[in-house]
């Protein structure tokens, strides 16, 4: 018997899919030429078929793959911790025990994410996000593997809704499972027909369709922590039987939907692939034309024939002999009628350069276009930094809609499942229930913060010069050196463990002050001793030398 709520969810999914039809058609065109892995958006393809038939020039496809790989490497470098948690409360940021706990959380979270399938799924998510404009990643704690698990969902599977801020908060996922997979996931609740199919060996691979709806829960008892009172509602629907087969909830939204760029009145994103789609289409045709022109110039030039002067049909095979009644009855078409091969090739390269720029080749392949005598390390670094700043808009959106929620949810899942000690267990109960931010320290994030570092350096140099002009006021007193140095260290990506704690800094300064005082006392004694040695009479009582020598005591 069907469920009214299930029917409403099915209808919602169909309506949202219909609304997205224009974008799905656009994404399908991009996928056919740039991202063939995901070219089943508006229709089904036969497994194993050749996905490259429409691609004559693979420039855009390879540039997208290079950009995605480069993006992953600069945002999540293997040789350093790419992010760190910081307290939302500014007053907590300079308290050593809080920072140590969050540093531990950062390190464990990163290690657990890297040991999971996160990087594999991230590559696919970014391919969709950068190429098409919209992507979807699911994150969970998997009890079977006792660890984090991630899954990228292709455009063809999901639709979504936004909240009043324009942030995706509702995901409607449509997917298919075999009868065997469905029973493995849902058990006896999978549905009558599913259970019937799985009991027959020949039908256990029969496919069934399901919907997963996740949205903010409207009514809940915040005092209860059970599944049906969590902030996000989770409903699984068996489409064929029109029944809700599982109901539960999530503490955070497990679906993360980033958009690369977004127009004001559109909720679906637009990627670099959509931006250069027309150029890519032109390039495919130009590639075909260039090959044909090259073949003609290579010796397959078309001929013009005076039929009346040729006996029989013209044989165009190599070294063929044709009988004619008049000389020059068979002539090649004039070369200028073929077009200009060099000029066509130049336009072809110009189109390819547009695609290179669209996929930020100067950022992720900085050596490719530099002449050999100019490949200095300093120039490459500066070129990359400048080019990276062009990515600021998409990167900030990506942080907001993908990286921040994925990393935050991963940390909270690890705490709930005992992989990270809770604040209470770690002796910092003040952090329990408190918010925290994420600071990124990868190469791309550091390049975007480079201006802040340069601004401080310029300001510090300015105050040093001002001190010489205004020695009494000493303008450099306006700089809080300790805070500034720590902030600069984070901007440069320095690990928190490499910095001295506040107590260690104070202890070093105290030892240094005592050493200075001791040296001053020794110097004073030496000076006084020399002065005493130079006098010819006994020092007067009460004089500095007399006091030093104990006169009158």
C-alpha positions, 0 to 999 in steps of 0.5 A: 500500500502506497504512502501519501508522503512517499507520493509527495516526495516522488512528485517533488523529485519529478518537478525539480528534475523538470525545472533543471532540464535546461541546465541538464541539457547544457551540462550534457553538451559540456560532458560530451566534449569535456567530461565524457565520464559524466555524459549520461545526464539526459540519457543512458549510455551502453556500458563500455561504449566509446565515449570519445566519438565526438571529441576530435581535439582533446585540449579541453578534456586534458586541461580540465583534468590538469586543473583538477589534479593541480587544484587538489595538490595545491589545496591539499598538499601531501607534505603539510597539514592543509587546514587548521581549526581555530576558535570562533571566540577571538579571546580563545585563540591565544590560549595555549590549551585550546589551540593545542586541542584544535591542532590535535583535532586538525591533525587527526581529521586530516589523517583520517580523511586521507586514509579514507576514499576522500581524495578519490571522490574529491577528484570526481567532485571537482571535475564536475564542479569545475567542468559543469558548474555543480557537484555533490559529495556525500559524507558519512561514518561507515560502521562496516569499515569503522571510518569516514566514507565519501561518495561523489554523485553525478549530476544525473542523480540529484536535484536540490533546493536552497534556503533564504541565503541561497545555500543548498539545504535540501537534496533529492537524490534518485538512484538505482540498486540491485535487489541484493544491494537494496537488501544489504542497505535497507534489510527487510524494509527494502520492499516486498518486490525487492525481497521477492527478487533477492530470493531468486538467484536469477533476479537478485541483480534486478534493478530498483529505483529509490529516492533519498530526501534530506532536508532541514527538519521543521518540527523536532524536540531539541531535548531528544537526540534520537534520529527523528529529532535530529536537525536534518530529516532523512527519508528513503523512498521505494519508487515502485511501491511508493513507500517510505522504507527508512526514516532517520536524521543527521546532525549535519547535512551529509550532502555537500553541493558546491557551485563554481560560479552562480548567476543571481537568478539561477541556483545551478552553477556554471563551470569553466566548461560551460564558459568555453563550450562555444570555443570548444565546439569551434575547436572540434570543427577547426581540428577536422578542417585543419586535418583535411587541409593538411592532407590536401597540402600533403599530396591529396590535392583535389583535381579539376577534370575536363571530362570531354578530354578524358577517356573513361573514369579518372584514376586518382590512385598513386602512379595511375595512368589516365588517357586524355585527348588533350594535355592538361585535361586533369589539373590540380585545383589552384593552391590559393583555393585551398586556403592558407594552412599556416594562417588556419593553424595560427587561428587553431592555436589561438582557440586552444590558448583561450581554453588554456586560459579558461582552465588556468594553465598558467596556475597549474602548469606554470612551466608549459609556456615559459621560454627556457631562459626565463624559468627562474624559481622566483618568477614561477612563484610570482607568476603562480601567485598572481594567477591564483588570485584570479581564482579567488571568487570560485575558491571562496565559494568552494570553501563555503559550500564544499570544504568547510562543511565536509571538513567540519562534519568529518571532525564531528563524526570522528568525535562522536565515534571516539576517534577524537577525544571530546572537549570534556575528555581532553580537559577543555570543556570550555570548547564544548558546543562552541563554534570554530572556524577553518584556516587553510594553509595550502599553496592556493590559500596562502597565495590568496592571503599573500596580500595580508602578509605583504601589507604587514611587512610594509607597515612594519617597515613604515613604523621602523622609519617613523621611529627614527623621525618621532623617537619620543612617540615611537610609532612601532608601539602600535604593533602587537608583535606577538599577535602579529608574528603568530598571524604571519606564521599561520599565513605562511603555513607554519605548523602550530607545533613549531611555535613556542607557547605563550609560557615558553615565550615568557620563560625565554624572555625572563631568562634573557632579562636575567642574563642581561641583568647579570652581565650588567652587574658584572660589567659594573663590578669590572668598571668599579674595580678598574676605577679603584685600582687607578686611585692612589688613596683610600676611597672615601666612606660612602662613595661608590668605590667605598661601598663596593670595597666595604669601607667603613663596615 
